[in-house]
């Protein structure tokens, strides 16, 4: 079975059977005006004292950037980057698929390892594209507190993602 079929099979979601239709009854409208929707809450999570945090991504990005022009025989990052954008993107895609498979299977520790691989290869993609992490952090900050649905609708053409 090909990788695409394995992923599709692993990600397949079965539809729930529809519930029996309930008889319609007329209900008097409420006279009270509806309350305004509450603003989205943002959960602030603080790392445990002494635990690693997201700054490791900045250090990893710096390491990849430093090794960009290194000897491809001595550095995995240099080897990937020397193969060109298509190969860098392909490797990122392969790691993302492996991560998804572990997530769907519920394999926590392999998911941790594959997630680390995905983040590393994403940073390689950024280095290849000439991006800096600060650009991505700024975009995330711009979106902070905004509903994902609202953010997608604000894009040119009102891009939406349909989830079955």
VMD Tcl script that builds the backbone (N, CA, C; Angstrom):
set m [mol new atoms 492]
animate dup $m
set s [atomselect $m all]
$s set {name element resname resid chain x y z} {
  {N N UNK 1 A 0.854 -1.174 0.000}
  {CA C UNK 1 A 0.000 0.000 0.000}
  {C C UNK 1 A 0.898 1.234 0.000}
  {N N UNK 2 A 0.610 2.210 -0.864}
  {CA C UNK 2 A 1.413 3.415 -0.955}
  {C C UNK 2 A 1.249 4.299 0.274}
  {N N UNK 3 A 2.212 5.211 0.463}
  {CA C UNK 3 A 2.197 6.096 1.634}
  {C C UNK 3 A 0.943 6.950 1.676}
  {N N UNK 4 A 0.507 7.463 0.529}
  {CA C UNK 4 A -0.690 8.314 0.497}
  {C C UNK 4 A -1.922 7.532 0.942}
  {N N UNK 5 A -2.018 6.265 0.502}
  {CA C UNK 5 A -3.166 5.447 0.898}
  {C C UNK 5 A -3.119 5.133 2.383}
  {N N UNK 6 A -1.909 4.882 2.925}
  {CA C UNK 6 A -1.774 4.615 4.356}
  {C C UNK 6 A -2.224 5.817 5.170}
  {N N UNK 7 A -1.806 7.010 4.737}
  {CA C UNK 7 A -2.189 8.225 5.458}
  {C C UNK 7 A -3.685 8.435 5.371}
  {N N UNK 8 A -4.242 8.274 4.169}
  {CA C UNK 8 A -5.680 8.461 4.000}
  {C C UNK 8 A -6.456 7.485 4.878}
  {N N UNK 9 A -5.985 6.237 4.919}
  {CA C UNK 9 A -6.654 5.233 5.740}
  {C C UNK 9 A -6.523 5.578 7.217}
  {N N UNK 10 A -5.338 6.021 7.637}
  {CA C UNK 10 A -5.110 6.359 9.038}
  {C C UNK 10 A -5.920 7.571 9.466}
  {N N UNK 11 A -6.162 8.488 8.536}
  {CA C UNK 11 A -6.867 9.720 8.863}
  {C C UNK 11 A -8.366 9.655 8.603}
  {N N UNK 12 A -8.843 8.541 8.029}
  {CA C UNK 12 A -10.262 8.429 7.690}
  {C C UNK 12 A -11.111 8.537 8.949}
  {N N UNK 13 A -12.154 9.328 8.849}
  {CA C UNK 13 A -13.077 9.512 9.967}
  {C C UNK 13 A -14.432 9.005 9.527}
  {N N UNK 14 A -14.992 8.087 10.311}
  {CA C UNK 14 A -16.302 7.567 9.956}
  {C C UNK 14 A -17.376 8.538 10.410}
  {N N UNK 15 A -18.367 8.740 9.551}
  {CA C UNK 15 A -19.472 9.637 9.894}
  {C C UNK 15 A -20.360 8.966 10.930}
  {N N UNK 16 A -20.838 9.785 11.867}
  {CA C UNK 16 A -21.754 9.270 12.873}
  {C C UNK 16 A -23.137 9.116 12.250}
  {N N UNK 17 A -23.858 8.053 12.627}
  {CA C UNK 17 A -25.209 7.919 12.088}
  {C C UNK 17 A -26.083 9.054 12.606}
  {N N UNK 18 A -26.959 9.526 11.748}
  {CA C UNK 18 A -27.800 10.655 12.149}
  {C C UNK 18 A -28.837 10.197 13.172}
  {N N UNK 19 A -29.111 11.087 14.111}
  {CA C UNK 19 A -30.103 10.790 15.141}
  {C C UNK 19 A -31.494 10.881 14.525}
  {N N UNK 20 A -32.459 10.226 15.175}
  {CA C UNK 20 A -33.823 10.294 14.673}
  {C C UNK 20 A -34.305 11.728 14.731}
  {N N UNK 21 A -35.058 12.097 13.720}
  {CA C UNK 21 A -35.569 13.459 13.675}
  {C C UNK 21 A -36.572 13.667 14.794}
  {N N UNK 22 A -36.442 14.803 15.462}
  {CA C UNK 22 A -37.374 15.142 16.538}
  {C C UNK 22 A -38.519 15.947 15.930}
  {N N UNK 23 A -39.719 15.780 16.478}
  {CA C UNK 23 A -40.831 16.574 15.953}
  {C C UNK 23 A -40.605 18.054 16.241}
  {N N UNK 24 A -40.983 18.878 15.299}
  {CA C UNK 24 A -40.805 20.316 15.453}
  {C C UNK 24 A -41.930 20.869 16.314}
  {N N UNK 25 A -41.569 21.690 17.259}
  {CA C UNK 25 A -42.564 22.365 18.087}
  {C C UNK 25 A -42.280 23.842 18.041}
  {N N UNK 26 A -43.344 24.626 18.090}
  {CA C UNK 26 A -43.177 26.068 18.061}
  {C C UNK 26 A -42.850 26.556 19.465}
  {N N UNK 27 A -41.850 27.399 19.549}
  {CA C UNK 27 A -41.436 27.966 20.819}
  {C C UNK 27 A -41.537 29.474 20.702}
  {N N UNK 28 A -42.084 30.087 21.752}
  {CA C UNK 28 A -42.202 31.547 21.737}
  {C C UNK 28 A -40.807 32.153 21.767}
  {N N UNK 29 A -40.593 33.190 20.976}
  {CA C UNK 29 A -39.280 33.831 20.997}
  {C C UNK 29 A -39.046 34.511 22.342}
  {N N UNK 30 A -37.794 34.493 22.772}
  {CA C UNK 30 A -37.431 35.160 24.016}
  {C C UNK 30 A -37.504 36.663 23.812}
  {N N UNK 31 A -37.899 37.362 24.844}
  {CA C UNK 31 A -37.997 38.817 24.730}
  {C C UNK 31 A -36.685 39.494 25.083}
  {N N UNK 32 A -35.808 38.766 25.773}
  {CA C UNK 32 A -34.527 39.352 26.150}
  {C C UNK 32 A -33.607 39.377 24.928}
  {N N UNK 33 A -32.888 40.482 24.745}
  {CA C UNK 33 A -31.920 40.502 23.632}
  {C C UNK 33 A -30.784 39.531 23.927}
  {N N UNK 34 A -30.248 38.971 22.869}
  {CA C UNK 34 A -29.143 38.034 23.025}
  {C C UNK 34 A -27.905 38.775 23.529}
  {N N UNK 35 A -27.155 38.107 24.392}
  {CA C UNK 35 A -25.929 38.682 24.917}
  {C C UNK 35 A -24.875 38.707 23.819}
  {N N UNK 36 A -24.004 39.689 23.893}
  {CA C UNK 36 A -22.921 39.780 22.925}
  {C C UNK 36 A -21.986 38.596 23.137}
  {N N UNK 37 A -21.442 38.055 22.052}
  {CA C UNK 37 A -20.513 36.931 22.227}
  {C C UNK 37 A -19.282 37.385 23.012}
  {N N UNK 38 A -18.805 36.494 23.852}
  {CA C UNK 38 A -17.626 36.806 24.651}
  {C C UNK 38 A -16.392 36.764 23.763}
  {N N UNK 39 A -15.443 37.607 24.107}
  {CA C UNK 39 A -14.183 37.618 23.359}
  {C C UNK 39 A -13.455 36.299 23.609}
  {N N UNK 40 A -12.716 35.866 22.615}
  {CA C UNK 40 A -11.953 34.621 22.755}
  {C C UNK 40 A -10.949 34.770 23.884}
  {N N UNK 41 A -10.864 33.737 24.705}
  {CA C UNK 41 A -9.903 33.753 25.794}
  {C C UNK 41 A -8.609 33.118 25.316}
  {N N UNK 42 A -7.521 33.623 25.832}
  {CA C UNK 42 A -6.221 33.073 25.502}
  {C C UNK 42 A -5.658 32.443 26.763}
  {N N UNK 43 A -5.333 31.175 26.681}
  {CA C UNK 43 A -4.765 30.463 27.806}
  {C C UNK 43 A -3.265 30.728 27.850}
  {N N UNK 44 A -2.815 31.263 28.960}
  {CA C UNK 44 A -1.390 31.532 29.131}
  {C C UNK 44 A -0.764 30.325 29.822}
  {N N UNK 45 A 0.177 29.687 29.162}
  {CA C UNK 45 A 0.832 28.512 29.720}
  {C C UNK 45 A 2.282 28.866 30.018}
  {N N UNK 46 A 2.682 28.632 31.243}
  {CA C UNK 46 A 4.043 28.924 31.662}
  {C C UNK 46 A 4.824 27.616 31.724}
  {N N UNK 47 A 6.042 27.579 31.139}
  {CA C UNK 47 A 6.819 26.344 31.225}
  {C C UNK 47 A 7.168 26.035 32.677}
  {N N UNK 48 A 7.312 24.765 32.966}
  {CA C UNK 48 A 7.743 24.363 34.288}
  {C C UNK 48 A 9.143 24.910 34.541}
  {N N UNK 49 A 9.426 25.251 35.798}
  {CA C UNK 49 A 10.755 25.769 36.129}
  {C C UNK 49 A 11.823 24.773 35.709}
  {N N UNK 50 A 12.809 25.256 34.983}
  {CA C UNK 50 A 13.915 24.415 34.548}
  {C C UNK 50 A 13.624 23.567 33.326}
  {N N UNK 51 A 12.370 23.558 32.846}
  {CA C UNK 51 A 12.021 22.746 31.675}
  {C C UNK 51 A 12.428 23.474 30.396}
  {N N UNK 52 A 12.758 22.727 29.351}
  {CA C UNK 52 A 13.057 23.375 28.062}
  {C C UNK 52 A 11.837 24.159 27.583}
  {N N UNK 53 A 12.097 25.183 26.781}
  {CA C UNK 53 A 10.987 25.960 26.235}
  {C C UNK 53 A 11.235 26.245 24.757}
  {N N UNK 54 A 10.382 27.055 24.178}
  {CA C UNK 54 A 10.413 27.279 22.729}
  {C C UNK 54 A 11.680 27.981 22.252}
  {N N UNK 55 A 12.476 28.526 23.150}
  {CA C UNK 55 A 13.726 29.170 22.715}
  {C C UNK 55 A 14.666 28.168 22.054}
  {N N UNK 56 A 14.457 26.886 22.315}
  {CA C UNK 56 A 15.276 25.857 21.673}
  {C C UNK 56 A 15.102 25.927 20.152}
  {N N UNK 57 A 13.926 26.360 19.694}
  {CA C UNK 57 A 13.708 26.489 18.248}
  {C C UNK 57 A 14.574 27.598 17.657}
  {N N UNK 58 A 14.733 28.692 18.389}
  {CA C UNK 58 A 15.599 29.770 17.908}
  {C C UNK 58 A 17.047 29.295 17.833}
  {N N UNK 59 A 17.476 28.527 18.832}
  {CA C UNK 59 A 18.848 28.007 18.811}
  {C C UNK 59 A 19.038 27.012 17.671}
  {N N UNK 60 A 18.043 26.151 17.451}
  {CA C UNK 60 A 18.123 25.170 16.363}
  {C C UNK 60 A 18.170 25.876 15.017}
  {N N UNK 61 A 17.352 26.915 14.840}
  {CA C UNK 61 A 17.364 27.683 13.596}
  {C C UNK 61 A 18.755 28.265 13.361}
  {N N UNK 62 A 19.361 28.814 14.425}
  {CA C UNK 62 A 20.705 29.378 14.301}
  {C C UNK 62 A 21.729 28.331 13.906}
  {N N UNK 63 A 21.605 27.136 14.463}
  {CA C UNK 63 A 22.526 26.047 14.124}
  {C C UNK 63 A 22.368 25.659 12.656}
  {N N UNK 64 A 21.136 25.534 12.197}
  {CA C UNK 64 A 20.891 25.187 10.787}
  {C C UNK 64 A 21.459 26.266 9.883}
  {N N UNK 65 A 21.239 27.519 10.243}
  {CA C UNK 65 A 21.746 28.643 9.447}
  {C C UNK 65 A 23.276 28.612 9.373}
  {N N UNK 66 A 23.921 28.320 10.505}
  {CA C UNK 66 A 25.387 28.243 10.527}
  {C C UNK 66 A 25.904 27.099 9.667}
  {N N UNK 67 A 25.160 26.026 9.599}
  {CA C UNK 67 A 25.618 24.838 8.856}
  {C C UNK 67 A 25.184 24.848 7.393}
  {N N UNK 68 A 24.455 25.861 7.010}
  {CA C UNK 68 A 23.943 25.949 5.630}
  {C C UNK 68 A 25.053 25.775 4.596}
  {N N UNK 69 A 26.186 26.390 4.824}
  {CA C UNK 69 A 27.291 26.334 3.861}
  {C C UNK 69 A 28.402 25.376 4.283}
  {N N UNK 70 A 28.092 24.504 5.252}
  {CA C UNK 70 A 29.086 23.525 5.717}
  {C C UNK 70 A 29.235 22.406 4.694}
  {N N UNK 71 A 30.152 21.520 4.960}
  {CA C UNK 71 A 30.402 20.360 4.108}
  {C C UNK 71 A 29.208 19.401 4.211}
  {N N UNK 72 A 28.538 19.103 3.086}
  {CA C UNK 72 A 27.396 18.186 3.114}
  {C C UNK 72 A 27.748 16.788 3.624}
  {N N UNK 73 A 29.029 16.430 3.605}
  {CA C UNK 73 A 29.445 15.134 4.141}
  {C C UNK 73 A 29.528 15.168 5.669}
  {N N UNK 74 A 29.553 16.373 6.245}
  {CA C UNK 74 A 29.714 16.524 7.688}
  {C C UNK 74 A 28.451 17.019 8.387}
  {N N UNK 75 A 27.490 17.529 7.632}
  {CA C UNK 75 A 26.304 18.127 8.243}
  {C C UNK 75 A 25.035 17.690 7.507}
  {N N UNK 76 A 24.088 17.150 8.272}
  {CA C UNK 76 A 22.806 16.746 7.690}
  {C C UNK 76 A 22.070 17.965 7.132}
  {N N UNK 77 A 22.110 19.080 7.869}
  {CA C UNK 77 A 21.444 20.307 7.395}
  {C C UNK 77 A 22.042 20.770 6.079}
  {N N UNK 78 A 23.375 20.775 5.985}
  {CA C UNK 78 A 24.040 21.184 4.747}
  {C C UNK 78 A 23.683 20.244 3.608}
  {N N UNK 79 A 23.614 18.935 3.903}
  {CA C UNK 79 A 23.264 17.955 2.880}
  {C C UNK 79 A 21.857 18.226 2.352}
  {N N UNK 80 A 20.909 18.422 3.258}
  {CA C UNK 80 A 19.530 18.704 2.830}
  {C C UNK 80 A 19.468 19.965 1.983}
  {N N UNK 81 A 20.070 21.033 2.476}
  {CA C UNK 81 A 20.006 22.322 1.783}
  {C C UNK 81 A 20.719 22.281 0.429}
  {N N UNK 82 A 21.765 21.456 0.304}
  {CA C UNK 82 A 22.495 21.368 -0.962}
  {C C UNK 82 A 21.682 20.661 -2.042}
  {N N UNK 83 A 20.674 19.914 -1.637}
  {CA C UNK 83 A 19.850 19.168 -2.599}
  {C C UNK 83 A 18.749 20.019 -3.224}
  {N N UNK 84 A 18.535 21.213 -2.714}
  {CA C UNK 84 A 17.568 22.122 -3.327}
  {C C UNK 84 A 16.218 22.144 -2.632}
  {N N UNK 85 A 15.433 23.141 -2.981}
  {CA C UNK 85 A 14.146 23.406 -2.345}
  {C C UNK 85 A 13.181 22.231 -2.466}
  {N N UNK 86 A 13.109 21.600 -3.626}
  {CA C UNK 86 A 12.161 20.491 -3.805}
  {C C UNK 86 A 12.466 19.350 -2.833}
  {N N UNK 87 A 13.736 19.025 -2.641}
  {CA C UNK 87 A 14.116 17.933 -1.745}
  {C C UNK 87 A 13.876 18.336 -0.285}
  {N N UNK 88 A 14.155 19.597 0.051}
  {CA C UNK 88 A 13.901 20.100 1.406}
  {C C UNK 88 A 12.406 19.991 1.711}
  {N N UNK 89 A 11.576 20.418 0.767}
  {CA C UNK 89 A 10.119 20.361 0.954}
  {C C UNK 89 A 9.629 18.915 1.024}
  {N N UNK 90 A 10.177 18.056 0.183}
  {CA C UNK 90 A 9.776 16.643 0.189}
  {C C UNK 90 A 10.077 16.008 1.543}
  {N N UNK 91 A 11.249 16.289 2.084}
  {CA C UNK 91 A 11.638 15.705 3.370}
  {C C UNK 91 A 10.721 16.215 4.485}
  {N N UNK 92 A 10.384 17.498 4.450}
  {CA C UNK 92 A 9.450 18.061 5.431}
  {C C UNK 92 A 8.099 17.343 5.333}
  {N N UNK 93 A 7.619 17.135 4.121}
  {CA C UNK 93 A 6.349 16.443 3.909}
  {C C UNK 93 A 6.376 15.020 4.435}
  {N N UNK 94 A 7.457 14.311 4.194}
  {CA C UNK 94 A 7.580 12.932 4.690}
  {C C UNK 94 A 7.510 12.904 6.216}
  {N N UNK 95 A 8.220 13.828 6.853}
  {CA C UNK 95 A 8.222 13.871 8.324}
  {C C UNK 95 A 6.843 14.251 8.858}
  {N N UNK 96 A 6.152 15.155 8.164}
  {CA C UNK 96 A 4.807 15.547 8.594}
  {C C UNK 96 A 3.846 14.369 8.523}
  {N N UNK 97 A 3.945 13.577 7.466}
  {CA C UNK 97 A 3.088 12.396 7.316}
  {C C UNK 97 A 3.375 11.392 8.433}
  {N N UNK 98 A 4.652 11.154 8.721}
  {CA C UNK 98 A 5.000 10.229 9.811}
  {C C UNK 98 A 4.434 10.724 11.145}
  {N N UNK 99 A 4.471 12.015 11.354}
  {CA C UNK 99 A 3.923 12.612 12.573}
  {C C UNK 99 A 2.412 12.379 12.650}
  {N N UNK 100 A 1.731 12.586 11.551}
  {CA C UNK 100 A 0.277 12.367 11.506}
  {C C UNK 100 A -0.086 10.916 11.784}
  {N N UNK 101 A 0.669 10.010 11.235}
  {CA C UNK 101 A 0.397 8.583 11.437}
  {C C UNK 101 A 0.508 8.240 12.924}
  {N N UNK 102 A 1.537 8.729 13.588}
  {CA C UNK 102 A 1.698 8.459 15.023}
  {C C UNK 102 A 0.595 9.112 15.835}
  {N N UNK 103 A 0.169 10.304 15.428}
  {CA C UNK 103 A -0.917 10.990 16.144}
  {C C UNK 103 A -2.216 10.202 16.036}
  {N N UNK 104 A -2.555 9.758 14.836}
  {CA C UNK 104 A -3.786 8.998 14.619}
  {C C UNK 104 A -3.737 7.668 15.356}
  {N N UNK 105 A -2.563 7.066 15.411}
  {CA C UNK 105 A -2.413 5.779 16.093}
  {C C UNK 105 A -2.397 5.931 17.612}
  {N N UNK 106 A -2.260 7.163 18.094}
  {CA C UNK 106 A -2.240 7.390 19.529}
  {C C UNK 106 A -0.933 6.999 20.192}
  {N N UNK 107 A 0.145 6.975 19.417}
  {CA C UNK 107 A 1.461 6.598 19.932}
  {C C UNK 107 A 2.189 7.850 20.432}
  {N N UNK 108 A 2.080 8.107 21.734}
  {CA C UNK 108 A 2.576 9.361 22.304}
  {C C UNK 108 A 4.083 9.570 22.152}
  {N N UNK 109 A 4.895 8.616 22.546}
  {CA C UNK 109 A 6.343 8.825 22.494}
  {C C UNK 109 A 6.854 8.907 21.045}
  {N N UNK 110 A 6.393 8.031 20.149}
  {CA C UNK 110 A 6.796 8.229 18.747}
  {C C UNK 110 A 6.297 9.573 18.188}
  {N N UNK 111 A 5.142 10.035 18.669}
  {CA C UNK 111 A 4.628 11.342 18.232}
  {C C UNK 111 A 5.567 12.461 18.688}
  {N N UNK 112 A 6.119 12.344 19.878}
  {CA C UNK 112 A 7.091 13.333 20.362}
  {C C UNK 112 A 8.297 13.369 19.426}
  {N N UNK 113 A 8.838 12.202 19.114}
  {CA C UNK 113 A 10.016 12.123 18.245}
  {C C UNK 113 A 9.711 12.660 16.849}
  {N N UNK 114 A 8.578 12.270 16.294}
  {CA C UNK 114 A 8.222 12.737 14.941}
  {C C UNK 114 A 7.918 14.238 14.939}
  {N N UNK 115 A 7.352 14.737 16.020}
  {CA C UNK 115 A 7.087 16.182 16.117}
  {C C UNK 115 A 8.403 16.957 16.095}
  {N N UNK 116 A 9.404 16.453 16.808}
  {CA C UNK 116 A 10.721 17.096 16.794}
  {C C UNK 116 A 11.300 17.082 15.376}
  {N N UNK 117 A 11.131 15.962 14.669}
  {CA C UNK 117 A 11.601 15.876 13.276}
  {C C UNK 117 A 10.890 16.908 12.401}
  {N N UNK 118 A 9.572 17.044 12.582}
  {CA C UNK 118 A 8.798 18.010 11.792}
  {C C UNK 118 A 9.305 19.429 12.047}
  {N N UNK 119 A 9.508 19.769 13.310}
  {CA C UNK 119 A 9.973 21.124 13.620}
  {C C UNK 119 A 11.358 21.379 13.036}
  {N N UNK 120 A 12.264 20.412 13.158}
  {CA C UNK 120 A 13.596 20.565 12.574}
  {C C UNK 120 A 13.490 20.799 11.060}
  {N N UNK 121 A 12.720 19.953 10.377}
  {CA C UNK 121 A 12.625 20.081 8.917}
  {C C UNK 121 A 11.881 21.339 8.494}
  {N N UNK 122 A 10.948 21.814 9.319}
  {CA C UNK 122 A 10.291 23.093 9.027}
  {C C UNK 122 A 11.319 24.228 9.100}
  {N N UNK 123 A 12.185 24.185 10.089}
  {CA C UNK 123 A 13.229 25.210 10.191}
  {C C UNK 123 A 14.179 25.151 8.998}
  {N N UNK 124 A 14.464 23.960 8.509}
  {CA C UNK 124 A 15.296 23.829 7.305}
  {C C UNK 124 A 14.575 24.483 6.116}
  {N N UNK 125 A 13.266 24.291 6.028}
  {CA C UNK 125 A 12.472 24.943 4.969}
  {C C UNK 125 A 12.616 26.460 5.080}
  {N N UNK 126 A 12.518 26.987 6.304}
  {CA C UNK 126 A 12.645 28.436 6.509}
  {C C UNK 126 A 14.019 28.931 6.086}
  {N N UNK 127 A 15.071 28.221 6.472}
  {CA C UNK 127 A 16.429 28.631 6.083}
  {C C UNK 127 A 16.550 28.618 4.563}
  {N N UNK 128 A 16.043 27.573 3.931}
  {CA C UNK 128 A 16.092 27.465 2.473}
  {C C UNK 128 A 15.352 28.632 1.805}
  {N N UNK 129 A 14.248 29.054 2.412}
  {CA C UNK 129 A 13.433 30.140 1.841}
  {C C UNK 129 A 13.936 31.526 2.229}
  {N N UNK 130 A 14.961 31.584 3.084}
  {CA C UNK 130 A 15.484 32.886 3.506}
  {C C UNK 130 A 14.603 33.570 4.543}
  {N N UNK 131 A 13.802 32.794 5.265}
  {CA C UNK 131 A 12.944 33.363 6.302}
  {C C UNK 131 A 13.652 33.337 7.647}
  {N N UNK 132 A 13.219 34.228 8.515}
  {CA C UNK 132 A 13.703 34.252 9.895}
  {C C UNK 132 A 12.532 33.896 10.807}
  {N N UNK 133 A 12.803 33.201 11.914}
  {CA C UNK 133 A 11.719 32.847 12.834}
  {C C UNK 133 A 10.890 34.051 13.280}
  {N N UNK 134 A 11.529 35.209 13.415}
  {CA C UNK 134 A 10.806 36.396 13.862}
  {C C UNK 134 A 9.651 36.746 12.927}
  {N N UNK 135 A 9.797 36.434 11.650}
  {CA C UNK 135 A 8.716 36.706 10.700}
  {C C UNK 135 A 7.508 35.832 11.009}
  {N N UNK 136 A 7.744 34.579 11.343}
  {CA C UNK 136 A 6.651 33.659 11.656}
  {C C UNK 136 A 6.059 34.020 13.008}
  {N N UNK 137 A 6.923 34.353 13.990}
  {CA C UNK 137 A 6.417 34.731 15.313}
  {C C UNK 137 A 5.534 35.979 15.201}
  {N N UNK 138 A 5.934 36.927 14.351}
  {CA C UNK 138 A 5.132 38.144 14.168}
  {C C UNK 138 A 3.765 37.813 13.569}
  {N N UNK 139 A 3.733 36.882 12.626}
  {CA C UNK 139 A 2.451 36.480 12.032}
  {C C UNK 139 A 1.582 35.784 13.070}
  {N N UNK 140 A 2.182 34.927 13.889}
  {CA C UNK 140 A 1.418 34.271 14.952}
  {C C UNK 140 A 0.893 35.296 15.949}
  {N N UNK 141 A 1.719 36.282 16.281}
  {CA C UNK 141 A 1.285 37.327 17.209}
  {C C UNK 141 A 0.132 38.143 16.611}
  {N N UNK 142 A 0.202 38.399 15.302}
  {CA C UNK 142 A -0.876 39.140 14.632}
  {C C UNK 142 A -2.195 38.387 14.762}
  {N N UNK 143 A -2.124 37.062 14.694}
  {CA C UNK 143 A -3.324 36.238 14.756}
  {C C UNK 143 A -3.783 35.939 16.181}
  {N N UNK 144 A -2.950 36.235 17.161}
  {CA C UNK 144 A -3.242 35.875 18.544}
  {C C UNK 144 A -4.569 36.469 19.000}
  {N N UNK 145 A -5.386 35.642 19.604}
  {CA C UNK 145 A -6.685 36.080 20.094}
  {C C UNK 145 A -7.758 36.138 19.021}
  {N N UNK 146 A -7.395 35.798 17.785}
  {CA C UNK 146 A -8.346 35.824 16.679}
  {C C UNK 146 A -8.816 34.396 16.410}
  {N N UNK 147 A -10.079 34.236 16.189}
  {CA C UNK 147 A -10.613 32.924 15.833}
  {C C UNK 147 A -9.985 32.459 14.529}
  {N N UNK 148 A -9.690 31.172 14.444}
  {CA C UNK 148 A -9.150 30.620 13.205}
  {C C UNK 148 A -10.100 30.818 12.042}
  {N N UNK 149 A -11.397 30.726 12.327}
  {CA C UNK 149 A -12.404 30.930 11.277}
  {C C UNK 149 A -12.366 32.381 10.802}
  {N N UNK 150 A -12.317 33.322 11.754}
  {CA C UNK 150 A -12.272 34.741 11.388}
  {C C UNK 150 A -10.996 35.052 10.608}
  {N N UNK 151 A -9.871 34.446 11.009}
  {CA C UNK 151 A -8.614 34.695 10.325}
  {C C UNK 151 A -8.677 34.212 8.887}
  {N N UNK 152 A -9.246 33.032 8.666}
  {CA C UNK 152 A -9.346 32.499 7.309}
  {C C UNK 152 A -10.280 33.351 6.444}
  {N N UNK 153 A -11.392 33.820 7.034}
  {CA C UNK 153 A -12.323 34.654 6.286}
  {C C UNK 153 A -11.727 36.013 5.934}
  {N N UNK 154 A -10.761 36.479 6.743}
  {CA C UNK 154 A -10.128 37.771 6.481}
  {C C UNK 154 A -9.092 37.691 5.365}
  {N N UNK 155 A -8.726 36.483 4.959}
  {CA C UNK 155 A -7.753 36.322 3.876}
  {C C UNK 155 A -8.381 36.738 2.555}
  {N N UNK 156 A -7.554 37.124 1.588}
  {CA C UNK 156 A -8.100 37.481 0.270}
  {C C UNK 156 A -8.901 36.317 -0.295}
  {N N UNK 157 A -10.108 36.561 -0.693}
  {CA C UNK 157 A -10.969 35.514 -1.236}
  {C C UNK 157 A -11.728 34.763 -0.162}
  {N N UNK 158 A -11.532 35.128 1.107}
  {CA C UNK 158 A -12.273 34.497 2.192}
  {C C UNK 158 A -12.060 32.991 2.255}
  {N N UNK 159 A -10.812 32.545 2.253}
  {CA C UNK 159 A -10.486 31.133 2.268}
  {C C UNK 159 A -11.088 30.479 3.512}
  {N N UNK 160 A -11.771 29.388 3.313}
  {CA C UNK 160 A -12.301 28.631 4.444}
  {C C UNK 160 A -11.883 27.175 4.289}
  {N N UNK 161 A -11.794 26.501 5.386}
  {CA C UNK 161 A -11.468 25.085 5.383}
  {C C UNK 161 A -12.717 24.341 5.810}
  {N N UNK 162 A -13.194 23.452 4.966}
  {CA C UNK 162 A -14.391 22.673 5.296}
  {C C UNK 162 A -13.954 21.398 5.975}
  {N N UNK 163 A -14.498 21.179 7.150}
  {CA C UNK 163 A -14.213 19.951 7.876}
  {C C UNK 163 A -15.492 19.129 7.896}
  {N N UNK 164 A -15.412 17.887 7.386}
  {CA C UNK 164 A -16.636 17.079 7.333}
  {C C UNK 164 A -17.152 16.749 8.715}
}
mol reanalyze $m
mol bondsrecalc $m
mol representation Tube
mol addrep $m
